Amino acid sequence: MSIQIDIQKKLQGFHLDLSLHTEASILGILGASGSGKSMLLKCIAGLVKPDSGCIEINKRTFFSSHAHINLKPRDRKTGYVFQNYALFPHLTVRENIAFGLHRKRDDQETNLITLISKLHLNGLEHKYPSQISGGQQQRVALARALATNPDMLLLDEPFSALDEHLRKEMIKEMAQYLSLFKVKTLYVTHQMDEAYYLCDDIAVIKQGQIDSISHKTTLFTNPLTLESAKITGCKNFSKFDIAASQKIICKDWGIELPMCLQAPAASTKCSTLGIRNHHLKCVDASTASRASNQIQGWISDIVKMPTQSTLYVKFNRPPSGPEDYHVQLDVPHEKRAQIKEMIFVEFPTDRLLFLED
Ligand SMILES: Nc1ncnc2c1ncn2[C@@H]1O[C@H](COP(=O)(O)OP(=O)(O)OP(=O)(O)O)[C@@H](O)[C@H]1O
C-alpha cells in the first residue's frame, strides 16, 4: 500500500498538520487521546475535507487542494469501522452488512454469504444490533466495511467498546481476518499491544503531527522520541547532560550513571533519558555490589498487581510520602519489600533510551 499524505486542517483549538509517507500493508496509528488519529482517518475517507494539501493512496488522488480534486467518500473505495461501530439499530445484521451495496447482484449475494460465514455471523443474520454481543457487533461492522470490496480498510479503535477479555480475543480474530482478506489497512488505536500484535509499521501521532514512523520492533526496542517512548509504555524519564568526566548526569533523578555506547554526541537533539520499568532491577542492600550503575534509593510506595508489583523509588534521601519518587520498576509479585526500605536500583546502561522531545 502506498500512502502519500500531506494535509493541513485548522479547527478551533486543534491544528492537524500531517505528513505521512509509507508502503506498509498494515500501518498502525498510535497516539494519545485527542492527538488527531480519527481526524486523519476521516480526511482519508472523505468525511472531513482538509483545508489544504493532498492525499494519494495507491497512486490514486483522493484529495488535492492544488488540483481541486476531492473524491466523494463512495468513490474512494475505503471501508471504515468506527469506534462505536455505528451500526444502524433499525436494520438487521444482514441489512447492516448489505447497506453499502447499491444494487443487488448475484456476485454481491455470494459475497455477502461468504462474508457472513467467514466472520462467523451465521445464524445472526436476522437479529438486530441490540440483540447481539459487543464482539458480534464488531464483526458486523467489519463485514459491512468489507462488503463493498474496499481497496483499503480504516479501523478506528475497533475494540474500544469491549471489555478486556473480549478485546484480547478480538485482537486475535482481527489478525486472522486481516490476513484472510488481505486488505491494506490503517489501524488507529491508543493501545500499544493492539498496534504491536496487528501492525507491521507504526506511526506515532502527537498533537496533529506525525512524531515518528518505524517498524514496530524498532519502535518498541529503540524509540527515538519522548512521545514514542511514552506511548509504548516507558514510564521513567529524566533530562540529562553528559559531563566532561564521561558520566551521564540525570538531572530530574539527581543521580549520575556511567557512560554507555549509545549515548549521543553533544550536538544531538536528544535531551531526555528514559528507561522502562522492567529493565530496572531491584537489588537488596545486602547483595548490592555498589557498582556505579547501582544507585541507592528508598521505596516510597508499592503497588501490588496480580502478577507483579511496582516499586516507586526515591534517590538521594528517604521519601516524604508515596508521591515522592524518581523512578518506578516492576518486581515479581513474591518479592518482599517494604515502604521506606533502602534498596539499590540497577540501571542496565545498554537499556537507556536517549530521546528527542
Ligand atoms: N468537528 C470538530 N470540530 C472541532 N474540533 C474537533 C472536531 N472533531 C475533532 N475535533 C478536535 O480535534 C482533535 C483531534 O480529534 P480526534 O478525534 O482526531 O482525536 P483522536 O486522536 O482520535 O482521539 P481519541 O483517541 O480520544 O478518539 C481533538 O482536540 C478534538 O477535540
The ligand as an ORCA input file, in Angstrom:
! r2SCAN-3c Opt
* xyz 0 1
  N     -15.755     18.573     14.343
  C     -14.787     19.065     15.124
  N     -14.710     20.407     15.359
  C     -13.730     20.925     16.114
  N     -12.763     20.186     16.700
  C     -12.794     18.857     16.500
  C     -13.812     18.233     15.705
  N     -13.578     16.892     15.699
  C     -12.474     16.710     16.455
  N     -12.009     17.875     16.932
  C     -10.817     18.070     17.775
  O      -9.699     17.601     17.038
  C      -8.767     16.968     17.914
  C      -8.443     15.578     17.386
  O      -9.610     14.763     17.490
  P      -9.584     13.231     17.101
  O     -10.982     12.725     17.240
  O      -8.934     13.061     15.788
  O      -8.652     12.637     18.249
  P      -8.218     11.122     18.489
  O      -6.722     11.087     18.460
  O      -8.924     10.216     17.549
  O      -8.724     10.920     19.989
  P      -9.444      9.649     20.709
  O      -8.362      8.609     20.897
  O      -9.869     10.233     22.028
  O     -10.568      9.212     19.858
  C      -9.395     16.970     19.296
  O      -8.822     18.030     20.019
  C     -10.855     17.226     19.036
  O     -11.434     17.925     20.102
*
